[in-house]
Amino acid sequence: MRIALLSDIHANLEALEACLAHARERGAESYALLGDFVGYGADAVAVVDIVMRLASEGAIALKGNHDAAMERVESYFNDDARAALDWARRTLTDEQKRFLATLPLTVERTPVRYVHASAASPERWDYIDSASAALRCVQASGSTYTFCGHVHDQQLYFATARGRMSAFTPVAGTPVPVRGPRQWLGLVGSVGQPRDRNPAAAYAIFDDAKREITFFRVPYDHHSAAATIRRAGLPEALAYRVEQGI
């Protein structure tokens, strides 16, 4: 089965629609949506509608830290992020807020574990930004494959014979064999707000039959997404980041 792995959509409708169309064209049969559906962007209502529909059709949907902030905003959010979260809170329906509130932090579908941040204390929203953080994650996961978002970058870690984790930077569109028995950790990137100075949306497809993962970058109308942010009256910096991929 080909599973499309999408995370950190951040209320960017244009990016989400582009990635879903791209995944369908490549034979995706199911979806794992790894959280942060709201925040930063201005299309929270439309994005959550799509996530709810996909979840009703069997997709995995997880809670990210921005989704959790619909219930309570933590102090670590900066002013721009708070403005977007306030916008989402005002525009989402009660049903959508309840949906986000009830999402799980992690889901296991052997041999895969899905989580927004790290499988090691997922409620703490720790970043996997080093080999040691990756090792803590896979040790807590206990699964052959662990797929995460949160970091906004695309990275693949694998367990070495010495029990450590080694990082591999994937090339977009190039399948990577990920065969057992070693453990693998894939950071699938951000659909709605990549931060590597490339505005193209990022996601991945895992083929569990072939045991391979392919990371993708999908160009989309990021200028339209930025214009929606400006029309909503959100901080200019949020529109600029979408346009520049930063």
N, C-alpha and C positions, 0 to 999 in steps of 0.2 A: 504494500500500500504506500502511496506517495502522500506524505503529510506535509502540508504547508505550515511553516512556523513563522508567526507574525507577532511582533511585540512593539511596545512603545509607539502606538499609533498617534497618540496625543492630539485627538480631535482634528486630524488632518484627513478630511474626506477624500480629497483628490488623490492623495498618496495611497490610501486604503483601497479605493476602487481600482487604481492602477495595479496594485500588487495582487488583488484578487483575480483580476482579468488575466494577468501574467501567469498566475498559478494555475488557473483553469486551462489555459492554452498548453501548459506543460503537464497536464494530466493529474493534477492534485485531486485526491479522492477524499481527503478529510483535512481538518484545520485544527491547529492548536494556537490559541490566541493568548499570549503570555503576559497580558496586563498593560496598565497605563493607557487606557482608552481615552482618557480626558487629560486636560492640562495643556498649556502652551498654545494650542490651536483654538479655533472659534467654532468648530462644527461638532461639539460634543454630542448634541442630540442625534444627529444623523449617524455618527459613528457608533454610538451605543445602540441605536436601532439595528444596525447591521450586525453588531456583535450578538445582540439578543436573538436575532433571527438565526444566525449560524449556530448558536448554542442550542436553540430549540431543535435544530436539525442534527445535533449530535457532536458539534465541535466542542473541544475543551476550551474553557475560558477561565482565566485566573485573575486574581486581584493584584494590581500594582500599587505602589505607594501613592500615586496621584488619585487612583480610584478610591483608596482608603481615606484620602483627604476630603472626600465628599461628606464623610461623617465627622472628621476632626482634622483640622489643618495643623501640622506639626511646625515647630519653630524653624526647622532647617530650610524651609522654602523661602526663596528670595521674593522681593516685592513683585517682580514681573510674573513669577510663577503663581503667587497668591492672587494676582489680578485675574489670571486665566482660570484658576480654580474657582474664584468667586463667580465668574461668568458662567462656568459650567453648573455651579450650584444653583444659580438663578434660572437657568434655562432648561435643565433636565427635568423631566417629569418625576413625580413621586415613584411611579413604577420603575423608571430607569434607575433611580437612586437605590431602591430596594434591591434591584438586580445586582448592582455593583456591590452593595453591602453584603450580599450573601455569597459572593464568589469565594472559592477556596484559594489558599495561598500556594498550594502545590497539589498535583495530581500524578499518580503513578499508573502507568499502563505498561506492565512488564513487556520488554526490558527497558522501558523509557520512563524517566521522571521529568515532569515539566514544572518549572517554578519561575516566578518573575525575577527575583534577585538571586539569593543563594539558598541551596537546600540546607545549609547550616544556619539555623535560626532565621527562616524566611521572613518572619515578622520584623526583623531588625533592618531589612532593606540594605544589607551589606553589598558592596560592589565587588565583583570578581575582577580585580585589576592587577593580579599577580599570580604566579604559579602556586604560591602558598595558599592564596585564597581559593584558587581552583581546586587544590587538593582537599581543603576543608569541605568544599561543596560536594565533591564526588564521594568522599568518605561518609558524609551525612546522607547522601542520596542512596548509596548502596546499589544503584542501578548501572547497567552497562552504559546507557546513554542518559545524559542529563542535558536538557535544553533550557536556556535562560535568556532573559532580556536585560533591561535595567541599565546596562553600561552604554548602550547606543552604538557600540562598535561591533564589528564582526570578527570573531576569533574562534579558533578551534584548539582545545587542549586535549592531550592524550597522556595516559599513564605510561611511564617508562618501566623498564625491567627493575629499576632500583626503587620503585615505589614513589617516584616523584611525578610531577606534571610538566609537560613540555608544551610550549605554545606554537601554533602554526597559523599564519595569516593566509586565509584562503584567497584564491583568485575568482572573481565573480564569473559565474557560468561554468566553472570547471568542477565536475564531480570529484569528490574526495572519498576513497574507500575508508570505511570506519568499521572494520571487522573486529569481533571479539577475539580472545576473552578480555582484552584490556578495556579500561574504562575511558569514555569519551565525554567531553563537555563542550557543547556548542553555544556560543553567544551569537544570537541570530541577527543582531543589529536593530535599528529603529526604522519602522515604516515612516513615521511622521516627522522625525527630526534627527536625521543623521548629523554627526558632528565632526566629520573628517574633511570638511570643505568641499564636499560633493553633495549637492542637494538631492540626488537621486535616491528614491526610497530603497530600503534594505529589508530583505527577508530571506528565508531559506526553505528548501524542500528536502525532507528526509525520506529516503526510499528504504523501508524496512526489509523488503525482500532482497534487494541488491546490496543492502548494508552500505549505503553511500549517502552523503549529504552534499547538496549543491547550494552555495550561497549566491544570491542575486542582487544586482542593483537595477532599479527600474526608474528610468526617467519619467517624469510626470509634469503637469502644469503647476509647478511650485509658485509661480507668480500669482496664479489664481488663488492658491491657498493663502499666500501672504496678503492678498487684497481682502480676503474674507476677514482676516485678523484685524486689518486696519478699519474695515467697515464696522466691526464690532466695538471699536474704540479701545481695543487692548493696546498695551505698550508697543511702541514702534520696534523695540528691540526684538520682540517675538516674531514679527513679520520679517525683519532683517535676517534673523537666524535661519528661517525657513528658506529664504532666497539664497543665502550664502552657504548653507550646510554647515553651520558652526554652532 
